[in-house]
């Protein structure tokens, strides 16, 4: 028989265990059930603003932010098992969302849309017509410049993409890689669609040869322009606008060859807390959520027209619907999706991994060009033309880039040995071809230079 003391000890122990169990349930069970995991490529300034505002009006729900670039984020979602995936995918690349929808990774959320949202910006649908993702902000693509840097180096203000290929900008430009940044992929794809495959790649290669760096993350470009490391950066507009409205000596220019497309938000299939996630998606496209975009640290373009923004639009703020009317590119997300991996892979093989060789070719060509401009001769001009063709021509022709079987190879499962072998062989060919082309360009440019001496 248990005495009174023993009973009190047992009762105390049981009560302590009950308290521990209750707290364990509250911490692990309750909080887990109310946690929405958001995978996004957006900077902390943006995600923290939305996290704080949303949690304030929804205190029982917590946002967990997983920051990954768009390509990494897509791979992460694919690799996670059903029921364990993050809840929300939030990024600036509509072509990436097309890829995910095609792989059945997104749920239909058409019922969460803001009914005040226009159907299109220009000719581009703001919300996915099938309802698998919503536009959450709008974005255009162009150039941000550091005005102090430009004045110190006596550089003219660039207005068009083609300007960045001019000799005066050698070593003053920066961009990221499409494989590292969904927004850079859109910038490159916009240029390809606006100029055509062959001319587009020529322009991209010329601009890249003038680059001081191909940064590892898209954030590296605006950060470098803001602090004066670079004079000019190829970026999505909100990087430039955020820098400007946060007080940096920065301006942003939309070239004629640009596109205005939505940054999107979607509910991931097989996520842990879809009900709570839907509340955040609805909040992000609500008037209150849209007004947050005007925060100087965010500086994004709303999906709602200025007249529907409750009088909160800052004076002189860009109107995306007007920009879209002027834009010369009607962005084709299906085309972009079909060659998404090919464009990213090719860029890396001929630019990212060969940037030093490309810079050397560009420098040699510019040197010969400058001397021949003063002392022109037919032989030198012919050699220089060959050098430019060697350095700035695409290693993949337009016909092959449009071949469905060829494109399908890059979207197939790379874990299959035969597929991986074919893709690797093609990438090696692009890389070795680029290396040989750049070396040949240097040699030809040097010969052209010699004719003028």
Residue pairs with C-beta under 8 A, 6 or more apart in sequence:
2 10
31 62
32 272
33 273
34 60
34 61
34 62
34 273
34 276
35 61
35 62
35 63
35 64
35 272
35 273
35 276
36 61
36 62
36 63
36 64
36 87
36 88
36 273
36 276
36 277
36 279
36 280
37 64
37 66
37 86
37 87
37 88
37 271
37 272
37 273
38 47
38 63
38 64
38 65
38 66
38 86
38 87
38 88
38 90
38 280
39 66
39 68
39 73
39 76
39 77
39 86
39 88
39 89
39 90
39 268
40 47
40 65
40 66
40 67
40 68
40 73
40 88
40 89
40 90
40 91
41 67
41 68
41 69
41 70
41 73
41 90
41 91
41 92
41 181
41 182
41 183
41 218
42 67
42 90
42 91
42 92
43 219
44 65
44 67
45 242
45 297
45 298
46 297
46 298
46 300
47 63
47 65
47 67
49 292
49 295
49 297
49 298
50 63
50 284
50 289
50 292
51 63
51 65
53 288
53 289
53 292
54 61
54 63
54 280
54 283
54 289
55 61
55 62
55 63
57 283
57 288
58 279
58 280
58 283
61 276
61 279
61 280
63 280
66 73
66 76
66 86
68 76
69 180
69 181
69 182
69 217
69 218
70 91
70 92
70 93
70 96
70 181
70 182
70 183
70 185
71 96
71 179
71 180
71 182
71 344
73 89
73 91
74 96
74 99
74 100
76 86
77 85
77 86
77 89
77 100
77 105
77 268
78 103
78 105
80 86
80 270
81 270
82 269
82 270
83 270
83 272
84 270
84 272
85 268
85 269
85 270
85 271
85 272
86 268
86 271
86 272
87 267
87 268
87 271
87 272
87 273
87 274
87 276
87 277
88 265
88 266
88 267
88 268
88 271
88 277
88 280
88 281
89 97
89 100
89 106
89 133
89 264
89 265
89 266
89 268
90 136
90 263
90 264
90 265
90 266
90 284
91 97
91 182
91 263
91 264
92 137
92 139
92 182
92 183
92 186
92 236
92 263
92 264
93 182
93 183
93 185
93 186
93 264
94 133
94 186
94 261
94 262
94 264
94 331
94 333
95 185
95 186
95 189
95 333
95 336
95 337
95 340
96 182
96 185
96 340
97 106
97 128
97 132
97 133
97 264
97 266
98 333
98 334
98 336
98 337
99 337
99 340
100 106
100 266
101 128
101 130
101 132
101 133
101 266
102 337
104 269
105 268
105 269
106 132
106 133
106 266
106 267
106 268
106 269
107 132
107 266
107 267
107 268
107 269
107 274
108 130
108 131
108 132
109 131
109 132
109 133
109 134
109 266
109 267
109 278
109 281
110 127
110 131
111 131
112 134
112 278
112 281
112 282
112 285
113 127
113 134
113 285
114 285
114 286
114 287
114 290
114 303
114 304
116 287
116 304
116 308
117 126
117 127
117 135
117 285
117 303
117 304
118 126
118 303
118 304
118 305
118 321
119 125
119 126
119 127
120 126
121 135
121 138
121 260
121 261
121 262
121 303
121 320
121 321
121 324
122 259
122 260
122 321
122 324
122 325
122 327
122 330
123 330
124 259
124 260
124 261
124 262
124 324
124 330
124 331
124 333
126 134
126 135
126 138
126 262
126 303
127 133
127 134
127 135
127 262
128 134
128 264
132 266
133 264
133 265
133 266
134 262
134 264
134 265
134 266
134 281
134 285
135 262
135 263
135 264
135 285
135 303
136 262
136 263
136 264
136 265
136 284
136 285
136 289
136 303
137 238
137 262
137 263
137 293
137 300
137 301
137 302
137 303
138 260
138 261
138 262
138 263
138 300
138 301
138 302
138 303
138 320
139 183
139 236
139 237
139 238
139 260
139 261
139 262
139 263
139 300
139 301
139 320
140 236
140 237
140 254
140 258
140 259
140 260
140 301
140 318
140 320
140 323
140 324
140 327
141 183
141 186
141 187
141 190
141 234
141 235
141 236
141 237
141 254
141 258
141 259
142 234
142 235
142 237
142 240
142 252
142 253
142 254
142 255
142 258
143 158
143 164
143 232
143 233
143 234
143 235
143 240
143 252
143 253
143 255
144 222
144 225
144 232
144 233
144 235
144 239
144 240
144 243
144 250
144 251
144 252
144 253
145 157
145 158
145 225
145 231
145 232
145 233
145 250
145 251
145 252
145 253
146 225
146 226
146 228
146 230
146 231
146 232
146 248
146 249
146 250
147 249
147 250
147 251
148 228
148 249
149 155
149 172
149 225
149 228
149 230
149 231
149 249
150 156
150 157
150 231
150 232
153 172
153 231
155 168
155 169
155 172
155 231
156 163
156 168
157 251
157 253
158 164
158 169
158 232
158 253
159 253
159 255
160 255
160 256
160 257
161 191
161 203
161 207
161 255
161 257
162 203
163 169
164 173
164 206
164 207
164 210
164 232
164 234
165 203
165 206
165 207
165 210
166 210
167 366
167 369
167 370
169 210
169 231
169 232
170 209
170 210
170 362
170 363
170 366
171 210
171 212
172 210
172 212
172 230
172 231
172 232
173 207
173 210
173 211
173 212
173 230
173 231
173 232
173 233
173 234
174 211
174 212
174 213
174 214
174 215
174 220
174 221
174 224
174 225
174 229
174 230
174 232
174 233
174 234
175 184
175 187
175 207
175 208
175 211
175 214
175 215
175 221
175 233
175 234
176 184
176 214
176 215
176 216
176 217
176 218
176 220
176 221
177 184
177 214
177 344
177 347
177 348
177 351
177 352
178 184
178 185
178 188
178 189
178 343
178 344
178 347
178 348
179 185
179 344
179 345
179 347
179 348
179 352
180 215
180 216
180 217
180 218
181 217
181 218
182 218
183 218
183 235
183 236
184 218
184 234
185 336
185 340
185 343
185 344
186 236
186 259
186 261
186 331
186 336
187 234
187 235
187 236
188 204
188 343
188 347
189 331
189 336
189 343
190 257
190 258
190 259
190 329
190 331
191 200
191 203
191 204
191 257
192 200
192 201
192 204
192 343
193 200
193 259
193 329
193 331
193 332
193 335
193 336
194 200
194 257
194 258
194 259
194 328
194 329
195 203
195 257
196 398
197 394
197 398
197 401
197 402
198 393
198 394
198 397
198 398
201 392
201 393
201 394
202 392
202 393
202 394
204 347
204 351
205 350
205 351
205 358
205 391
205 392
205 393
205 394
206 362
206 392
207 234
208 214
208 351
208 355
208 358
209 358
209 359
209 361
209 362
209 363
209 365
209 391
209 392
210 362
211 355
211 359
212 230
213 220
213 224
213 230
213 355
214 351
214 352
214 355
215 221
215 224
218 235
218 236
218 239
219 239
221 230
221 233
221 234
221 235
221 239
222 233
222 235
222 239
222 240
222 242
222 243
223 229
224 230
224 233
225 231
225 232
225 233
225 235
225 240
225 243
225 250
226 243
226 248
226 250
233 239
233 240
235 252
237 252
237 254
237 301
237 318
238 298
238 299
238 300
238 301
240 250
240 251
240 252
241 252
241 299
241 300
241 318
242 296
242 297
242 298
242 299
243 250
243 252
244 250
244 251
244 252
244 299
245 296
245 299
245 314
246 296
246 297
246 299
254 318
254 323
254 326
254 327
256 326
256 327
256 328
257 327
257 328
257 329
258 323
258 327
258 328
258 329
259 327
259 329
259 330
259 331
260 301
260 320
260 321
260 323
260 324
260 327
261 331
261 333
262 303
263 300
265 281
265 284
265 285
266 281
267 274
267 277
267 278
267 281
271 277
283 289
285 303
287 304
287 308
287 309
287 310
290 302
290 303
290 304
290 309
291 302
291 309
291 310
291 312
292 298
293 299
293 300
293 301
293 302
294 302
294 312
294 313
294 314
294 317
301 318
301 320
302 309
302 320
305 319
305 321
306 313
306 317
306 319
336 343
338 404
338 407
339 401
339 407
340 411
341 410
341 411
342 396
342 401
342 406
342 407
342 410
345 410
345 423
345 427
345 430
346 395
346 396
346 430
349 395
349 427
349 430
349 431
349 434
350 358
350 395
350 430
350 431
350 433
350 434
351 358
353 431
354 431
354 434
354 435
354 438
357 434
357 435
357 438
357 439
358 391
358 434
358 438
360 438
360 442
361 387
361 390
361 391
361 437
361 438
361 439
361 441
361 442
361 445
362 391
364 387
364 441
364 442
364 445
364 446
364 449
365 384
365 387
365 388
365 391
365 441
365 445
367 445
367 449
368 380
368 383
368 384
368 387
368 445
368 446
368 448
368 449
368 452
369 384
371 449
371 452
371 453
372 380
372 381
372 384
372 448
372 449
372 451
372 452
374 452
375 452
376 452
377 451
377 452
379 448
379 451
380 448
380 449
380 451
380 452
381 448
383 444
383 445
383 447
383 448
383 451
384 444
384 445
384 448
386 444
387 440
387 441
387 442
387 444
387 445
387 448
388 441
390 437
390 438
390 440
390 441
390 444
391 437
391 438
391 441
393 437
395 429
395 430
395 433
395 434
395 437
396 430
400 406
401 407
409 419
409 422
409 423
409 426
410 423
412 419
413 419
414 420
414 423
